[in-house]
Amino acid sequence: MDLEHLNEYIEFMNTNNLCELEIEEEGKRIKLRKNSLNQSVMLPQMSTPMQTPTMPPLKEGTSGLIEIKSPMVGTFYTAPSPGAKSYVEIGDTIKPGDVLCIIEAMKLMNEIKAEVGGKVVQIPVENSDAVEFGQPIFLIEPN
């Protein structure tokens, strides 16, 4: 893979406001990811009003907990495949870098990894739920 192709992929990511891109061609695999958590997402303007999905309320007493939010719009999966054991469950202790879930976006499976360590207190979404950018998907009690 040459520098010209790499620059094309980076331009594609920037043009389409992608946070992550994974490509496999000719037996070589490359994964590009932007690390900025403060990226804004450009959404197309709709001429008809959209109905906003209602998010389940968070449990009482959630102060002091860290919210892990969805970095993209997609479908939330708790396990790597149907019938497989969930990556994490309520009560599990996690550390930075642990895979928490998968969010499928545009037929790409994106592993969501923990950036903090602690205990999983709540998972406010269900397996196969559609999630929005910035929607809380895990509540963590920090170590």
LINJO-V342996 format. One record per residue. N is the residue number from 0. RES is the residue in one letter. NEAR is the number of other ideal C-beta (glycine too) atoms within 12 Angstrom. Layout:
N&RES&NEAR ; N&RES&NEAR
//
This chain:
0&M&18 ; 1&D&11 ; 2&L&9 ; 3&E&10 ; 4&H&17 ; 5&L&18 ; 6&N&14 ; 7&E&18 ; 8&Y&25 ; 9&I&20 ; 10&E&15 ; 11&F&16 ; 12&M&23 ; 13&N&17 ; 14&T&12 ; 15&N&18 ; 16&N&22 ; 17&L&28 ; 18&C&31 ; 19&E&29 ; 20&L&28 ; 21&E&22 ; 22&I&21 ; 23&E&12 ; 24&E&11 ; 25&E&10 ; 26&G&7 ; 27&K&13 ; 28&R&12 ; 29&I&21 ; 30&K&21 ; 31&L&23 ; 32&R&22 ; 33&K&19 ; 34&N&12 ; 35&S&12 ; 36&L&15 ; 37&N&10 ; 38&Q&19 ; 39&S&11 ; 40&V&20 ; 41&M&12 ; 42&L&13 ; 43&P&9 ; 44&Q&8 ; 45&M&9 ; 46&S&6 ; 47&T&6 ; 48&P&7 ; 49&M&11 ; 50&Q&7 ; 51&T&10 ; 52&P&13 ; 53&T&11 ; 54&M&20 ; 55&P&17 ; 56&P&10 ; 57&L&20 ; 58&K&17 ; 59&E&10 ; 60&G&11 ; 61&T&18 ; 62&S&12 ; 63&G&13 ; 64&L&23 ; 65&I&26 ; 66&E&27 ; 67&I&38 ; 68&K&26 ; 69&S&33 ; 70&P&34 ; 71&M&36 ; 72&V&25 ; 73&G&29 ; 74&T&26 ; 75&F&36 ; 76&Y&32 ; 77&T&32 ; 78&A&21 ; 79&P&18 ; 80&S&14 ; 81&P&12 ; 82&G&10 ; 83&A&12 ; 84&K&12 ; 85&S&25 ; 86&Y&28 ; 87&V&31 ; 88&E&20 ; 89&I&19 ; 90&G&15 ; 91&D&25 ; 92&T&19 ; 93&I&33 ; 94&K&20 ; 95&P&17 ; 96&G&13 ; 97&D&23 ; 98&V&24 ; 99&L&39 ; 100&C&38 ; 101&I&31 ; 102&I&38 ; 103&E&25 ; 104&A&30 ; 105&M&17 ; 106&K&9 ; 107&L&20 ; 108&M&23 ; 109&N&30 ; 110&E&25 ; 111&I&36 ; 112&K&25 ; 113&A&28 ; 114&E&22 ; 115&V&24 ; 116&G&21 ; 117&G&27 ; 118&K&24 ; 119&V&32 ; 120&V&30 ; 121&Q&28 ; 122&I&33 ; 123&P&27 ; 124&V&31 ; 125&E&17 ; 126&N&25 ; 127&S&17 ; 128&D&25 ; 129&A&24 ; 130&V&36 ; 131&E&26 ; 132&F&23 ; 133&G&20 ; 134&Q&28 ; 135&P&27 ; 136&I&41 ; 137&F&42 ; 138&L&32 ; 139&I&34 ; 140&E&26 ; 141&P&21 ; 142&N&13
//
